[in-house]
């Protein structure tokens, strides 16, 4: 039986210890510390459902980050590519924020890195380019 937290694609597979740069061996941030950093980001929507996120992300390149409604403390990138929604888990089971080839200090660091460098976030079955953040209401 699998956890409901494992139902989204994960970007954490394929990288071994020390892959890429980032945390440099420091302890990963707690879910509460990640949430505090994310709270100031206009593209972070808090604990919204997958369905709600899909209604907000309409076009290719649009994205948002949300806290999983099913698994509090897990953060999910929701984006669209070729008309299909993708939901990528951003924190591995050990609390490390990573992609397949790089470790990051925090979720905002991962998002800013990929936006600034115009690099796709690659998962097992897709590559999401982060072109246009979907801002939460009131931002």
BELKASUL-V863439 format. One record per pair of residues at least 4 apart in sequence whose C-alpha atoms are under 8 Angstrom apart, sorted by sequence separation. I is the first residue (numbers start at 0). J is the second residue. D is the distance in whole Angstrom. If there is no record, write none. Layout:
# BELKASUL-V863439
i: <I	I>
j: <J	J>
d: <D	D>
This chain:
# BELKASUL-V863439
i: <1	2	5	14	22	28	29	30	31	32	33	34	35	36	39	47	48	49	50	51	52	53	57	66	67	79	80	90	91	97	98	104	105	106	107	108	109	110	111	112	113	114	121	122	134	22	28	38	47	56	66	67	79	80	90	91	97	103	104	113	121	17	37	56	66	67	78	79	90	91	96	97	103	113	120	121	17	38	56	66	67	77	78	89	90	95	96	113	119	120	66	67	77	78	89	95	96	119	120	65	66	76	77	89	96	119	64	65	76	77	96	118	119	52	64	65	75	76	117	118	64	65	75	76	97	117	52	63	64	75	76	96	117	62	63	74	75	114	62	63	73	74	113	114	62	73	74	113	114	61	62	73	89	47	49	60	61	44	45	46	47	48	49	59	60	110	42	43	44	45	46	47	48	59	60	42	43	44	45	46	47	56	58	59	42	43	44	46	56	57	58	59	98	99	56	59	98	99	53	58	98	46	52	56	53	87	49	34	31	30	30	80	80	79	80	78	78	30	4	29	3	4	27	28	3	27	28	40	60	62	27	60	61	62	4	27	37	60	61	62	63	37	60	61	62	63	36	60	61	62	63	33	61	33	28	8	10	11	27	28	56	8	9	10	11	55	7	8	9	10	11	7	8	9	11	21	22	7	19	20	21	22	9	18	19	20	21	22	18	19	20	21	14	18	11	14	17	11	12	13	14	10	11	12	13	14	10	11	10	42	44	42	43	44	42	43	41	42	41	41	10	10	12	10	9	10	8	9	8>
j: <5	6	9	18	26	32	33	34	35	36	37	38	39	40	43	51	52	53	54	55	56	57	61	70	71	83	84	94	95	101	102	108	109	110	111	112	113	114	115	116	117	118	125	126	138	27	33	43	52	61	71	72	84	85	95	96	102	108	109	118	126	23	43	62	72	73	84	85	96	97	102	103	109	119	126	127	24	45	63	73	74	84	85	96	97	102	103	120	126	127	74	75	85	86	97	103	104	127	128	74	75	85	86	98	105	128	74	75	86	87	106	128	129	63	75	76	86	87	128	129	76	77	87	88	109	129	65	76	77	88	89	109	130	76	77	88	89	128	77	78	88	89	128	129	78	89	90	129	130	78	79	90	106	65	67	78	79	63	64	65	66	67	68	78	79	129	62	63	64	65	66	67	68	79	80	63	64	65	66	67	68	77	79	80	64	65	66	68	78	79	80	81	120	121	79	82	121	122	77	82	122	71	77	84	84	122	86	72	72	72	73	126	127	127	128	127	129	94	69	94	69	70	93	94	70	94	95	107	127	129	95	128	129	130	73	96	106	129	130	131	132	107	130	131	132	133	107	131	132	133	134	105	133	106	104	85	87	88	104	105	133	86	87	88	89	133	86	87	88	89	90	87	88	89	91	101	102	88	100	101	102	103	91	100	101	102	103	104	101	102	103	104	98	102	96	99	102	97	98	99	100	97	98	99	100	101	98	99	99	132	134	133	134	135	134	135	134	135	135	138	120	121	123	122	122	123	122	123	123>
d: <7	7	8	6	8	6	6	6	6	6	6	6	7	8	8	6	6	6	6	7	6	7	7	8	6	5	7	6	5	6	7	6	6	6	6	6	6	6	6	6	6	7	6	6	6	7	6	7	7	6	6	7	4	7	5	6	4	6	8	5	4	8	6	6	7	6	6	6	4	7	6	6	6	7	5	6	8	8	7	6	6	7	5	6	6	7	5	7	5	5	5	6	6	7	6	8	7	5	6	6	6	8	5	7	6	4	7	5	6	7	6	6	7	8	6	7	6	5	7	8	5	8	5	6	8	7	8	6	6	5	7	8	8	7	5	6	6	8	6	7	7	6	8	6	4	8	7	7	7	6	7	7	7	6	8	7	6	7	8	6	7	7	8	7	6	8	8	6	6	5	4	7	6	5	7	5	5	5	5	6	6	7	6	5	6	6	7	5	6	7	8	6	7	7	7	7	7	7	7	7	8	8	7	8	7	8	8	8	7	5	7	8	6	7	8	7	8	8	7	7	7	6	8	7	7	6	8	8	7	6	5	6	6	8	8	8	7	5	6	6	6	7	5	5	5	6	7	6	6	6	7	7	6	7	8	8	6	8	7	7	7	6	5	6	7	7	6	5	5	6	7	6	6	7	6	7	7	6	6	6	5	6	8	6	4	6	4	5	6	6	7	5	8	7	8	5	8	6	8	5	6	7	5	6	7	7	5	5	6	6	8	6	7	6	5	7	5	6	6	6	8	7	8	5	6	7	7	7	7>
